[in-house]
Amino acid sequence: MKRKGYETERFSSHRSIEPIPLDLKKMTRLQVKPHQKKLLRKVESRVCLKRKERDGNEDDESDKRPSKLLHSIPLDIEVEIMTRLPVKSLMRSRCVSKTWSSIIRSQGFVDAYYAMSSSATRSRFTVAFSNSVFVKGDAQRLFIFSSSSLAANLHMTIPSLSLSHVSDCPSVHGFVGCCYGFQFTICNPSTGQVVSLPCKGNRTSLGYDPVDGQFKALSLVPTPVRGYHICVVHEVIKLGGGGGGESRNMVTSPPYSPLTNRLCINGFIYFGAWAPRPRMNPVIVCFDVRHEKISFIKMPKDVLSYSVLIEYKGKLASVVRHQPLSFRSFDLWILEDVKKGVWSKQTFDLPCDLVNMTSPGTNKAGEIIFAPTKLSHGAQPFYIFYYNTQIKDLRRVRIHGIADDEGFRRRYGLVSDCNVSVSPEHVEMNSTGFSAHLETESTKELDTGVRNKRKKKKMSSSSMALRDMQRDLEAKANDLAKIQKEIAKNHQLRKKYTIQLGENELVLKLDLLEDDANVYKLIGPVLVKQDLAEANANVRKRMEYISAELKRIDATLQDNEGQQNSKREAVSHPSHRLYADLNAFQHGY
């Protein structure tokens, strides 16, 4: 009886539990740093009220249920345990209790988890590639692998998405962004969450502001002029967090022509470009993610020739090949002073020739990484090279599991022209940053399957009259879908004409036709000299024609929207009646 009373007292109150010894807390090799402890204490203060309410309900001394035992663990121990869990286990832990769910979803815990993952000794990287540029439609897939060792695991596949030779899939604060045409896809490889955003430009990159904890996407809206893609207008998409929706803003800048890859470092997106006015000058375009401002950084001309922008020891750097297609020797330009535009240069010679390679960045040891730009045509090993700039040493590492199996390649059509994008220093991240926009694909499929099963069960027990009503409702819904497709087609055509109208307005506004004394017009295979006034008149005629087409499309859209509203009413009223009959039948049953 004495022992039973002791056990009752031991489990009834968390105050009687002895603290866990320090030697038992060594769950991993990671050590909590001072700034991480501050983040953990911030998380603890946000949920202390809920813990007090929970502790107030633990008055029953005879209750020894596991839920009560879980409540007796100190909050700081719970938070520290959760910061060491993998992301997938962390997502499942949200179902344990409401308190755990609120802790995991809080911004303070997200920052603490990111700081803990960033302090890991091993570097984690992602490898993304598409099955083929010749595969069309739903057969297209984007494969994303992730690993911190010599063996990579397939984290997720995204259907109807391809990777072109000019795009890449960089990892920004735990999220991977990929641009495919006018569609920008953001995903979390650790949780399998995906969101797709329509953009006005076909060059979109993801940025992160570490001060406000805000994700933003920068979309370049280029205008083709004389063989160059001149950028003046930019679309900034602010991804809402904590349930807020997205917002879009337009930002302008002096004209430039983008050239290199885009890179996000410490709240700034960088990429190389040519500034055409007053003359062709090489610059680094710098986009401030927080303040949404664009500025130019001066740079030597040699920095932009056969160059790739990387992050080197926390600074912006450019790896410049001496030859167009190989990395036998290269220059490393480092931006030492952003405000003054001061660059330093180092030259390195490799012991072997690296063909069809690119440099995605560096690892935590400061070694420059060289990765292939395409997969091999057969089931060949996948290698990554690391170059140590201090001891001038190049080592080759094989990553197992990257399309090196013949069965995997046949199953997904990995034939040829499979472009590869490698992103180093990937960090597993809890997707609270803009959780309102991200929806887990597996959860969505599971919910759809459950709804279909419930619908079949109800329909099997309903009468024939309800089934006939449902068939009639489906026919009306199909008619509504056809009208919606026609509306979407007209909207796409209107967007195309709007872009063309803006291009012609830009030509007249910037006086691009006055750069040369002679203006030529292409008639068939011959160039015919044209008067400057006649050229401007042709541009204005084209603008008048596009304006007339836009008015016609607007009138068509107005008619289609009227038909859409009438069809919606025809669908909504019978659907409400159908659901009411089903509910009445279910309650009567």
C-alpha positions in Angstrom: 0.0 0.0 0.0 2.8 2.3 0.8 4.4 1.6 -2.6 1.1 2.1 -4.3 0.6 5.5 -2.6 4.1 6.5 -3.7 3.4 5.6 -7.3 0.1 7.6 -7.2 1.9 10.6 -5.8 4.6 10.2 -8.4 2.3 10.2 -11.4 -0.2 12.8 -10.1 2.0 15.9 -10.2 4.8 16.9 -12.5 6.5 18.7 -9.7 7.6 15.5 -8.0 9.4 14.2 -11.1 13.2 14.6 -10.9 14.8 16.4 -13.8 16.3 14.4 -16.5 20.1 14.0 -16.1 22.3 15.8 -18.6 23.9 12.6 -19.8 20.5 11.3 -20.9 19.8 14.4 -22.9 22.6 13.7 -25.4 20.2 12.5 -28.1 22.5 13.8 -30.9 25.9 15.4 -31.4 24.3 18.8 -31.7 24.8 21.4 -29.0 22.3 24.2 -28.3 23.9 27.6 -28.9 23.0 30.7 -26.9 20.9 32.3 -29.7 19.1 28.9 -30.0 18.3 28.9 -26.3 16.7 32.3 -26.7 14.4 31.0 -29.4 13.5 28.0 -27.3 12.6 30.2 -24.3 10.5 32.4 -26.6 8.5 29.3 -27.7 8.1 28.2 -24.0 6.7 31.6 -23.0 4.1 31.5 -25.8 2.5 28.2 -24.6 3.0 28.6 -20.8 -0.7 29.7 -20.4 -1.9 26.5 -22.1 0.4 24.4 -19.9 -1.0 26.0 -16.8 -4.6 25.3 -17.9 -3.5 21.7 -18.7 -1.8 21.3 -15.3 -4.9 22.6 -13.5 -6.9 19.6 -14.8 -4.5 17.0 -13.2 -6.1 16.9 -9.8 -7.2 13.2 -10.0 -4.4 11.3 -8.3 -5.7 8.0 -9.4 -5.4 8.8 -13.1 -2.4 7.1 -14.7 -3.3 7.3 -18.3 -0.5 7.9 -20.9 -1.9 11.3 -21.7 -1.5 12.4 -18.1 2.1 11.0 -18.0 2.8 13.1 -21.1 1.6 16.2 -19.4 4.0 15.7 -16.6 7.1 16.2 -18.8 8.6 19.7 -18.5 7.8 22.0 -21.4 11.5 22.8 -22.1 12.3 19.1 -22.4 9.4 18.6 -24.9 10.5 21.5 -27.0 14.1 20.4 -27.1 13.1 16.9 -28.1 10.9 18.2 -30.9 13.7 20.4 -32.3 15.8 17.2 -32.8 13.1 15.2 -34.6 13.1 14.8 -38.4 10.6 17.0 -40.3 8.3 14.1 -41.2 8.2 12.9 -37.6 7.6 16.4 -36.5 4.5 16.7 -38.8 3.1 13.5 -37.4 3.7 14.9 -33.9 1.1 17.7 -34.5 -1.6 15.1 -34.0 -0.4 14.2 -30.4 -2.1 17.2 -28.7 -3.3 20.7 -29.4 -0.4 22.0 -27.3 2.2 20.2 -29.5 0.4 21.4 -32.6 0.5 25.1 -31.4 4.2 24.7 -30.5 5.2 23.2 -33.9 3.2 25.9 -35.8 4.6 28.8 -33.9 7.2 31.0 -35.7 9.6 30.9 -32.7 9.8 27.1 -32.9 10.3 27.3 -36.7 13.2 29.6 -36.2 14.7 27.4 -33.5 14.3 24.3 -35.6 16.0 26.0 -38.6 18.9 27.2 -36.4 19.3 23.6 -35.0 19.2 22.1 -38.5 21.7 24.7 -39.9 24.2 23.9 -37.1 24.4 20.2 -38.2 27.9 19.1 -39.0 27.0 17.3 -42.3 25.9 19.2 -45.4 22.6 18.3 -46.9 22.0 18.8 -50.6 19.2 18.4 -53.1 19.4 16.9 -56.7 16.5 17.7 -59.1 16.1 16.5 -62.6 13.2 15.9 -65.1 12.6 12.7 -67.1 13.0 14.3 -70.6 12.3 17.5 -72.4 10.7 15.5 -75.2 8.0 14.0 -72.9 4.8 15.9 -73.0 1.8 16.4 -70.7 1.2 14.4 -67.6 4.2 12.1 -68.3 6.6 14.9 -67.4 7.9 14.7 -63.9 10.4 16.5 -61.7 12.3 14.3 -59.3 13.8 15.7 -56.2 16.4 13.8 -54.2 17.9 14.8 -50.9 20.8 13.4 -48.9 23.4 14.2 -46.3 25.5 11.1 -47.0 26.7 9.1 -50.0 23.2 7.7 -50.7 20.3 9.9 -51.8 16.7 9.3 -51.2 13.8 10.2 -53.6 11.8 12.6 -51.5 9.1 13.6 -54.0 8.0 13.8 -57.7 6.0 16.7 -59.1 3.9 15.8 -62.2 3.6 17.9 -65.3 6.8 19.8 -64.5 10.0 19.9 -66.5 13.4 21.4 -65.9 14.8 23.3 -68.9 18.5 24.0 -69.5 18.3 27.6 -68.4 16.4 27.1 -65.1 17.5 25.6 -61.8 15.9 24.5 -58.6 17.8 26.3 -55.8 17.0 25.6 -52.1 16.1 28.8 -50.1 15.5 28.4 -46.4 14.4 24.8 -46.7 12.1 25.3 -49.7 12.9 24.5 -53.4 11.6 26.8 -56.2 11.4 25.8 -59.8 10.3 28.0 -62.8 8.6 26.3 -65.7 7.3 28.8 -68.3 4.9 31.2 -66.6 4.3 28.8 -63.7 6.5 28.9 -60.5 6.4 25.9 -58.2 7.5 25.9 -54.6 7.9 22.7 -52.6 9.2 21.4 -49.3 11.1 18.1 -50.0 11.0 17.1 -46.4 7.2 17.1 -46.1 6.1 16.8 -49.7 4.1 20.0 -49.7 3.7 21.8 -53.1 2.2 25.1 -54.3 2.1 26.5 -57.8 1.9 30.2 -58.6 1.0 31.8 -62.0 3.5 34.5 -62.9 3.7 37.3 -65.5 7.3 36.5 -66.3 9.0 33.3 -67.3 12.1 33.9 -65.0 11.0 33.6 -61.4 13.2 33.0 -58.3 12.4 32.5 -54.6 13.8 34.9 -52.0 13.7 35.0 -48.2 13.9 37.9 -45.8 15.5 36.7 -42.5 14.4 39.8 -40.6 10.7 39.5 -41.1 10.7 35.8 -41.9 9.0 36.5 -45.2 9.1 34.5 -48.5 8.8 36.5 -51.7 9.1 35.5 -55.4 10.7 37.8 -58.0 9.4 37.4 -61.5 11.2 39.1 -64.4 8.9 40.3 -67.2 11.3 40.5 -70.2 10.6 42.4 -73.5 12.4 41.1 -76.6 14.1 44.0 -78.3 16.7 43.5 -81.1 17.5 40.0 -80.0 17.9 40.9 -76.3 15.5 40.3 -73.4 15.2 43.8 -71.8 13.7 43.8 -68.3 12.1 47.0 -66.9 9.1 45.6 -65.0 9.1 43.0 -62.3 6.4 41.2 -60.4 6.9 40.6 -56.7 4.7 38.0 -55.1 4.6 38.1 -51.3 3.7 34.7 -49.9 1.4 35.2 -46.8 2.1 33.4 -43.5 -0.1 32.4 -40.7 -3.2 32.1 -42.8 -2.7 35.3 -44.8 -3.1 35.4 -48.5 -0.6 36.3 -51.2 -0.1 39.8 -52.5 1.4 41.0 -55.7 3.3 44.2 -56.4 5.0 45.6 -59.5 8.5 47.0 -59.3 10.4 48.9 -62.0 14.1 49.4 -62.6 16.4 50.8 -65.3 16.5 48.5 -68.4 18.9 45.6 -68.3 19.3 42.1 -70.0 19.7 39.2 -67.5 22.5 36.8 -68.1 23.4 34.5 -65.2 21.7 32.3 -62.7 19.8 33.9 -59.7 21.0 33.5 -56.1 19.5 34.4 -52.8 22.0 35.4 -50.0 21.0 37.0 -46.7 17.8 38.6 -47.9 19.0 39.7 -51.3 18.6 38.1 -54.8 21.6 38.5 -57.1 22.1 37.8 -60.8 24.4 39.1 -63.5 23.1 41.3 -66.4 24.1 43.8 -69.1 22.9 47.3 -68.7 22.3 48.7 -72.3 22.2 52.4 -71.4 24.2 54.5 -71.8 26.3 51.6 -73.1 26.6 47.8 -72.5 28.0 47.6 -69.0 28.2 44.4 -66.9 26.3 44.8 -63.5 25.0 42.6 -60.7 21.3 43.2 -60.2 20.5 43.2 -56.5 16.9 42.8 -55.3 16.2 43.7 -51.6 13.6 41.1 -50.6 12.5 43.1 -47.5 12.2 46.6 -49.0 11.4 45.4 -52.6 14.0 47.6 -54.2 16.3 46.9 -57.2 19.9 48.3 -57.4 22.9 47.7 -59.6 26.4 46.7 -58.4 29.4 47.5 -60.7 31.6 44.7 -61.7 34.5 44.0 -64.1 33.6 42.6 -67.6 35.5 39.4 -67.0 33.2 38.4 -64.2 30.2 37.8 -66.6 32.1 35.7 -69.2 31.2 32.0 -68.8 30.3 32.7 -65.2 28.2 31.0 -62.5 27.2 32.9 -59.3 27.7 31.1 -56.0 27.9 31.9 -52.3 31.5 31.6 -51.0 32.0 32.0 -47.3 28.9 34.1 -46.9 29.8 36.4 -49.8 28.7 36.7 -53.4 31.2 35.1 -55.8 31.5 34.3 -59.4 33.2 31.2 -60.9 34.4 32.1 -64.3 35.6 29.3 -66.7 38.5 30.0 -69.0 36.8 27.8 -71.6 33.1 27.7 -72.6 32.4 24.0 -71.8 35.0 22.8 -69.4 36.4 23.6 -65.9 40.1 22.9 -66.5 41.0 26.3 -65.1 38.8 29.1 -63.7 38.8 32.4 -61.9 37.1 33.0 -58.6 35.8 36.6 -58.2 34.7 37.5 -54.7 32.6 40.6 -53.9 34.4 42.1 -50.9 32.5 45.4 -50.6 28.9 45.6 -51.8 28.6 49.4 -51.6 31.9 50.2 -53.3 31.8 47.3 -55.7 35.2 46.0 -54.8 36.1 42.5 -56.2 39.0 40.2 -55.5 40.3 37.6 -57.9 41.9 34.2 -57.5 42.9 31.7 -60.3 42.9 28.0 -59.9 44.0 25.1 -62.2 42.3 21.7 -61.8 44.2 18.4 -62.3 41.6 17.1 -64.8 39.2 18.5 -67.3 35.5 18.7 -66.0 33.2 18.8 -69.1 29.5 19.7 -69.0 29.8 20.7 -65.4 28.6 23.7 -63.3 29.3 25.0 -59.9 26.2 25.1 -57.6 28.1 26.5 -54.6 30.2 25.3 -51.7 29.8 23.0 -48.7 30.3 23.9 -45.1 34.1 23.3 -45.3 34.4 25.9 -48.0 35.1 23.5 -50.8 33.8 24.5 -54.3 31.3 21.9 -55.7 31.2 20.9 -59.3 28.2 18.9 -60.5 27.0 17.7 -63.9 24.4 19.6 -65.8 22.8 16.5 -67.4 22.3 12.8 -66.5 24.2 10.2 -68.5 22.4 8.4 -71.3 22.6 5.0 -69.5 22.6 3.7 -65.9 25.9 5.4 -65.0 27.1 6.4 -61.6 26.4 10.0 -60.5 29.5 11.9 -59.3 30.1 15.2 -57.6 33.5 16.9 -57.4 34.8 18.9 -54.4 37.7 21.3 -54.8 39.7 22.6 -51.8 41.0 26.0 -52.6 43.5 26.0 -49.7 45.4 22.8 -50.5 44.5 22.7 -54.2 43.0 19.3 -54.0 40.1 17.8 -56.1 38.2 14.8 -54.9 35.4 12.8 -56.6 32.4 11.4 -54.6 29.8 9.1 -55.9 26.2 9.7 -54.8 24.2 6.4 -54.9 20.6 6.3 -56.0 20.6 9.2 -58.5 19.0 7.4 -61.6 21.7 4.7 -61.6 19.2 1.9 -61.9 18.1 0.7 -65.3 14.6 -0.2 -64.0 14.0 3.3 -62.6 15.1 4.9 -65.9 12.8 2.7 -68.0 9.8 3.2 -65.6 9.9 7.0 -65.9 11.3 7.4 -69.4 14.8 8.7 -68.6 16.1 8.5 -72.2 18.1 11.6 -72.9 18.4 15.3 -72.3 17.7 15.0 -68.6 18.7 18.3 -67.1 20.1 18.3 -63.5 20.1 21.0 -60.8 22.1 20.5 -57.6 21.5 22.8 -54.6 24.0 22.5 -51.7 23.4 23.5 -48.1 19.8 22.4 -48.0 18.2 22.5 -44.6 15.1 20.5 -43.5 12.4 23.0 -42.6 9.0 23.0 -41.0 6.6 24.5 -43.5 5.0 27.1 -41.2 6.4 30.0 -43.2 3.4 30.1 -45.6 1.5 27.0 -44.5 -1.8 28.5 -45.7 -0.6 28.1 -49.3 1.0 24.7 -49.0 -1.1 21.6 -49.2 0.4 18.1 -48.8 -0.3 16.0 -51.9 -0.5 12.7 -50.0 -3.0 14.2 -47.6 -5.1 15.7 -50.4 -5.2 12.3 -52.2 -6.1 10.6 -48.9 -9.0 13.0 -48.2 -10.2 12.6 -51.8 -10.3 8.8 -51.3 -12.2 9.1 -48.0 -14.8 11.4 -49.6 -15.3 9.0 -52.5 -15.8 6.1 -50.2 -18.4 8.0 -48.2 -20.1 9.1 -51.3 -20.3 5.6 -52.7 -21.7 4.3 -49.4 -24.4 6.9 -49.3 -25.3 6.4 -53.0 -25.5 2.6 -52.5 -28.2 3.1 -49.8 -30.1 5.9 -51.6 -33.0 5.5 -54.0 -33.0 5.5 -57.8 -34.5 9.0 -57.9 -31.5 10.4 -56.1 -29.2 8.7 -58.6 -31.0 10.1 -61.5 -30.8 13.6 -59.9 -27.1 13.2 -59.5 -26.6 12.2 -63.2 -28.5 15.3 -64.3 -26.4 17.4 -61.9 -23.1 15.9 -63.4 -24.3 16.8 -66.9 -24.9 20.4 -65.9 -21.5 20.5 -64.2 -19.9 19.3 -67.4 -21.5 22.1 -69.3 -20.2 24.6 -66.7 -16.7 23.1 -67.0 -16.7 23.7 -70.8 -17.7 27.3 -70.3 -14.9 27.8 -67.7 -12.4 26.3 -70.1 -13.5 28.8 -72.8 -13.1 31.6 -70.3 -9.6 30.5 -69.3 -8.7 30.3 -73.0 -9.9 33.9 -73.6 -8.0 35.1 -70.5 -4.8 33.5 -71.9 -5.3 35.2 -75.2 -6.0 38.5 -73.5 -2.8 38.1 -71.5 -0.8 37.5 -74.7 -2.3 40.7 -76.4 -1.7 42.7 -73.2 2.0 41.8 -73.2 2.3 42.6 -76.9 0.7 46.0 -76.3 3.1 46.7 -73.5 6.0 45.8 -75.7 5.0 48.2 -78.4 4.4 50.9 -75.9 7.9 50.3 -74.5 9.4 50.6 -78.0 7.8 54.0 -78.4 8.5 55.1 -74.8 12.2 54.3 -74.9 12.6 55.6 -78.5 14.3 52.3 -79.4 13.7 52.9 -83.1 15.8 56.1 -83.0 19.0 54.3 -82.1 20.0 53.7 -85.7 19.6 56.0 -88.7 18.2 53.2 -90.9 15.2 51.1 -89.9 14.6 47.8 -91.7 11.4 45.9 -92.2 11.4 42.1 -92.9 9.3 41.3 -95.9 9.6 37.6 -96.7 13.3 36.7 -96.9 14.4 40.2 -97.7 15.1 43.3 -95.5 13.6 46.5 -96.9 14.7 49.9 -95.8 11.9 51.8 -94.0 11.4 55.3 -93.0 11.5 56.1 -89.3 8.1 57.8 -89.4 6.6 54.8 -91.2 8.1 52.4 -88.7 6.6 54.4 -85.8 3.3 54.4 -87.7 3.4 50.6 -88.1 4.0 50.2 -84.4 0.9 52.4 -83.7 -1.2 50.5 -86.2 -0.2 47.3 -84.4 -1.2 48.9 -81.1 -4.6 49.9 -82.5 -5.2 46.4 -83.8 -4.3 44.9 -80.4 -6.6 47.3 -78.6 -9.5 46.4 -80.9 -8.8 42.7 -80.2 -8.8 43.3 -76.5 -12.2 45.0 -76.7 -13.6 42.1 -78.6 -12.1 39.6 -76.1 -13.6 41.6 -73.2 -17.0 41.5 -74.8 -16.7 37.8 -75.3 -15.6 37.3 -71.7 -18.6 39.3 -70.5 -20.9 37.0 -72.4 -19.1 33.9 -71.1 -19.3 35.1 -67.5 -23.0 35.7 -67.9 -23.5 32.1 -69.2 -21.2 30.9 -66.4 -23.4 32.5 -63.7 -26.6 31.1 -65.1 -25.0 27.6 -65.3 -23.8 27.9 -61.7 -27.3 28.7 -60.5 -28.6 25.7 -62.5 -26.0 23.5 -60.7 -26.1 25.0 -57.2 -29.9 24.7 -56.6 -30.2 21.0 -57.6 -27.0 20.2 -55.6 -28.4 21.8 -52.5 -31.6 19.8 -53.0 -29.6 16.6 -53.6 -27.6 17.0 -50.4 -30.7 17.8 -48.4 -32.4 14.6 -49.7 -29.3 12.6 -48.8 -29.1 14.1 -45.3 -32.8 13.4 -44.8 -32.4 9.8 -46.0 -29.3 9.3 -43.8 -31.1 10.6 -40.7 -34.1 8.5 -41.4 -31.9 5.4 -41.9 
